[in-house]
Amino acid sequence: MDNKKRLVNTLHEYYRLYEKADLRDNDYRFHMEQSISELIGVLDYFGDRKFENFIELGGSYGGSFWVYSTLLCKPGSKLIVTDRNSRVKGLQLVVNALNEKGFKAKWYCQPNLEIKKVMNFQVELLHIDAFHTYEAVKEDFKTFAPLVNKGGFILFHDAATQPGVTQLMREIPVTNIIEAKVGFHCGIGILKR
Ligand SMILES: C[S@@+](CC[C@H](N)C(=O)[O-])C[C@H]1O[C@@H](n2cnc3c(N)ncnc32)[C@H](O)[C@@H]1O
């Protein structure tokens, strides 16, 4: 199946989580802030590779966490998502649905920097998509990049549109950058460690 079909199928499944939500509560929402064509670019880039450990910083309503977990990881993979905003309630339904599929997923509803204290393992994939100022992205990068093992990957969302993200990516030694940007709608930076 091509990546466009895989993406559309998994998004159907993601939006069907509305069936499990209490729709009288407006905090139950499902939404993904990624460009579809850029996501297909990322999936094409990784091919058949499946990651065993994945952390996403800034899960929001769980859209990108769902897509990267279901398409780039496999049942049994350890998945962590952070979002300090407890009002993004749909994220818990995303985590529950991933656990029902056999993933080991957990949401930390705390600021990223507090979560680092409980991370005692290495990851293969890190997606940085929390607060986008230069200072915030740099702090997230400095704190979490050391958890990514050699040969692992770091994805930056909004690498084309958010000056803080663009600036930080420019500062990373060029030898570590295997692909600067996928697309220019939002831009997804891919770094290999
Ligand atoms: C741009 S949205 C993430 C979008 C999501 N990745 C997607 O594509 O569907 C950023 C989220 O990061 C969260 N956030 C920002 N700074 C944070 C921090 N320091 N710790 C934890 N979460 C944070 C916000 O609450 C917000 O929901």
The ligand as an SDF file (V2000), in Angstrom:
LIG
                    3D

 27 29  0  0  0  0  0  0  0  0999 V2000
    1.7940   22.9000   17.9760 C   0  0  0  0  0  0  0  0  0  0  0  0
    0.9320   22.0260   19.2080 S   0  0  0  0  0  0  0  0  0  0  0  0
    1.3090   20.3450   18.8090 C   0  0  0  0  0  0  0  0  0  0  0  0
    0.5740   19.7970   17.5870 C   0  0  0  0  0  0  0  0  0  0  0  0
    0.6270   18.2930   17.4310 C   0  0  0  0  0  0  0  0  0  0  0  0
    1.9910   17.7930   17.5020 N   0  0  0  0  0  0  0  0  0  0  0  0
    0.0230   17.8840   16.0950 C   0  0  0  0  0  0  0  0  0  0  0  0
    0.6940   17.9770   15.0600 O   0  0  0  0  0  0  0  0  0  0  0  0
   -1.1630   17.4990   16.0760 O   0  0  0  0  0  0  0  0  0  0  0  0
    1.9500   22.3340   20.6060 C   0  0  0  0  0  0  0  0  0  0  0  0
    1.4870   21.7320   21.9610 C   0  0  0  0  0  0  0  0  0  0  0  0
    2.6110   21.7720   22.8300 O   0  0  0  0  0  0  0  0  0  0  0  0
    2.1690   21.9980   24.1690 C   0  0  0  0  0  0  0  0  0  0  0  0
    3.3140   22.5770   24.9170 N   0  0  0  0  0  0  0  0  0  0  0  0
    3.9350   23.7640   24.6900 C   0  0  0  0  0  0  0  0  0  0  0  0
    4.9830   23.9310   25.5190 N   0  0  0  0  0  0  0  0  0  0  0  0
    5.0410   22.8100   26.3000 C   0  0  0  0  0  0  0  0  0  0  0  0
    5.9040   22.3720   27.3550 C   0  0  0  0  0  0  0  0  0  0  0  0
    6.9340   23.1180   27.7810 N   0  0  0  0  0  0  0  0  0  0  0  0
    5.6700   21.1820   27.9370 N   0  0  0  0  0  0  0  0  0  0  0  0
    4.6360   20.4020   27.5050 C   0  0  0  0  0  0  0  0  0  0  0  0
    3.7870   20.7500   26.5060 N   0  0  0  0  0  0  0  0  0  0  0  0
    3.9770   21.9370   25.9160 C   0  0  0  0  0  0  0  0  0  0  0  0
    0.9690   22.9430   24.0090 C   0  0  0  0  0  0  0  0  0  0  0  0
    0.0840   22.7890   25.1010 O   0  0  0  0  0  0  0  0  0  0  0  0
    0.3700   22.5040   22.6630 C   0  0  0  0  0  0  0  0  0  0  0  0
   -0.7480   21.6600   22.8410 O   0  0  0  0  0  0  0  0  0  0  0  0
  1  2  1  0
  2  3  1  0
  2 10  1  0
  3  4  1  0
  4  5  1  0
  5  6  1  0
  5  7  1  0
  7  8  2  0
  7  9  1  0
 10 11  1  0
 11 12  1  0
 11 26  1  0
 12 13  1  0
 13 14  1  0
 13 24  1  0
 14 15  1  0
 14 23  1  0
 15 16  2  0
 16 17  1  0
 17 18  1  0
 17 23  2  0
 18 19  1  0
 18 20  2  0
 20 21  1  0
 21 22  2  0
 22 23  1  0
 24 25  1  0
 24 26  1  0
 26 27  1  0
M  CHG  2   2   1   9  -1
M  END
$$$$
